[in-house]
């Protein structure tokens, strides 16, 4: 199925991800805890791209929600804490007026903006690797997965695709869109991860690339470190549940 996702081709060269498998920190008994579990710690800078928040009246920046709540937005601020939402059987949606950001994916325009910035921060913008988790349930992915080798990431088996950085927005099966689970250029100048079910995408790159992401008007990005905790989205980790 050569035209399944325009601009990229399915690749059997799964060894291209061997370096990444070695670089990512393993999950702990508490699941994913640190940024370095999602993107390599060895990069000199890291950034957290906040998936766009909204109300029924339109989009809103996390920083504006924080200001309204009298809080300071940090690299470890969770969306649930920001809007006072702690999901349970009776509270499956954020309190009004807030809506839930995209889980595990950038929006198409956000993904395009990230790709635009990062394409300028690699010597190989026409050669990029994209991992897509096999479990999204799309018919086209299921067909491709029937004969394709997998990249066995921890708890995440992925299909591998190759194309230009600009093709990061290629992964869609109407009405769904998915930013790549993991992606990096051939020269490994940076690495991007959109982990399942969380409200942020993490980037490991150079300080200049992270600064360019922060300055892009279509994005809301905060600088973080590899050691900081991630935003776990609406789902607590195993240890968090035990403490409740």
N, C-alpha and C positions, 0 to 999 in steps of 0.2 A: 504493500500500500504506500507507494512513494509520495503521494500527495495528502497523506493523512493530516499532517500539520505543515502547511506551506512554509518553506524557508529552511526547514530542518530535515535531516534524514536519520532514520533509525540506525544505530551503530552497534556492531558486535564487539567493538574494541573496549570491552569493559575494564581492561587493565589500565586504561587511561585514568581511572578513579582510584587506583591502588594507593597513590600518594595521599589522597584525601582520607581514605579509610585509616591509614596509619596516623594521620595528623589529628583526627578528631578524638577528643577524649571520650572514653567509654561512659555509658550510662552507669549510674550508681543504683543502689537499692532504693533511692529516692527518685529514680527516673532521670529526666533531663533537668539539670540544675543550673549549669553555667553556660555562658555564651560559647565557650570553647568546646562544648558538646555538639554545637551546631556548625560552627565555622572554626578553622584552625586558629590556635592561640599565637602561632609564630609570626603573624602579620603585625606590623608596627602600629596599626590603628584599627578600631572597630566602631561600627555604627549600628544603631537600632532604628529602622524605618517603621514608624508608627502607622499601622493600617488606619485609613481615614475614618474618623468618627462622624456621626451625623445625628440629626433629629428629623422629624417629619417635615421640617421646614427647609432642610438643606444640610450641607456638610459643615462641620465645625472642627477646629483644631484642638488637639488634646491640651495644648497650652492654654487655650481659652477656657476649657472646662476646668482646668486646674486653678486658673485665676478666679473663676466664678466660685469655686469651692474654697478659696483661700489656701490653696496648697501649692507646693513647688513641684514642678514636673522634673523628675530625675530619670536616670537611665534604668532604674529598677521599678518605676511606678507602674502598677498594674491598672488596666482599664477598669476592672471591677472595683478596686479601691477608690479610683478617681470619681466614679459616679455612684458609689455606695451600693454596689450590687454584689451579692454573695449568693450565687444560684443554688436553689434547692428545689424540691418537688413543687413548691408553690410560687417560685420566682424564677421562671425559665427565661425571662427577658429582662433587660435592664429597666430600672425605674424611669418613668416618663420625666423629661421628654427624650431621653437618650435611646438610640438604637445600637444594636450590636455591630461592631466592625466586622469586616470579612475575616473569617477564621482560616488560617493557614494559607492565605493568598493575598497578594497585592491586587488592587483593582487594575484593569488594563492600562489606564492612563498613568497610574503610579509605576507599574512595571516598565512602561515605555520610558518614563522619566529616569528611572534607575538605569535602564539600559543605555539611554542617551548619555548620561554622565559617565558611566563605566566604560563605554566604548572609547571615550577620549582618554582613558587611563589604562590602556593596555596597548602593547605593540602588535597584538594579534586580534584586532576587532572583527575580522572576518572568519575567525576560527574559534568557536566557543563550544563547550560541552554542557549539556543539559540533562540532569537526572529528573525523571518524573516517577513518583511513586505509582506502583502498579495497581493500587487498590482503589482508585477513584471510581471504578465501575463504569466508565465510558465504554460503549461498544467498540469504538475504534481502538482504544487501549487494549481491551480484552483480545481483540483480533491480533494486534501486533505482539502481544505478550505470548501468544500460543507457541511461537517458534523462536522468540528472542532470548538471548542470555540476559541475566540480571546482574546488577551491581548489588551485592549483599551488604548494605549498610546495616548498622545495628537496629533491629526491629523495623527496618524499612527496605524492602526489596524494590529496586527501581529499574526502569528502562532507561537506556542511554541514547541521546540524540546529539547531533552535531550540526552546527550552522553558525551564522554570524551572530554577534552579540545582539543585534537588533531583532533577531528572531525570538527573543525571550517571550514575546507576546503571542507566539504561534499556538500555544497549547489551549485550545478551546474546543468544546463540543456543545453547540448551542442547546440551552441558554447558559451553559457554564463556561467559566474561564478559570484557568489555574496558572499562577506564576510557577516557574520551575521549583521543584523541591530543593535542588542544589544546582548551581551553575558557576562556571569559572572559564576564563579564556585559556587558550593553549599555553600562553606564557605564565599562567598562574599568578597574574598581577593582583588578583582579588578573588574572592569567593563569596557567594550569596546563598543564604538558606531561608526558605519559607517552610517552617516546621508545621506539621498538622495541628489544627485546632487552636493555634495561638494568634494573637492580634498584632504581631510584629514580625518583620523580616530582618535578619541580621546580616551584616556585611563585614568581611575582613578585607582590609585593603591598605593603601598608603594613607598617611595623614592628608595629603592633597586630595585624594579621591573622596575620603570621608567628608572633608570640608566642602567639597563641591556638592555632595549630596545634601549636606545641611543647608547650603545656600540656594538650592533649587526651589523655586517658588511653588512648584506642584507637589512638593514632598514635605513631610514633617519628620525630621531625623534628629536624634540625640546621640552624642558620642557616648560610647560605653567602653568597658574593658572586657577582656576575655574571662576574667574571674567573676564578673558580676552575674547575679541571678537573672534568669529570663522572665518574661511575662508569660505566665502559664495559662493565660486565657481563662475561660470559665471553669476549667477543671482543675481541682487541687491535685497535687501529687499524692502518691500512696502514703508517704509519711505525714503529709498535711491532713489527710483524712483520719489517720490514726490519732492525731492530736486534737481533732474536733470533738 
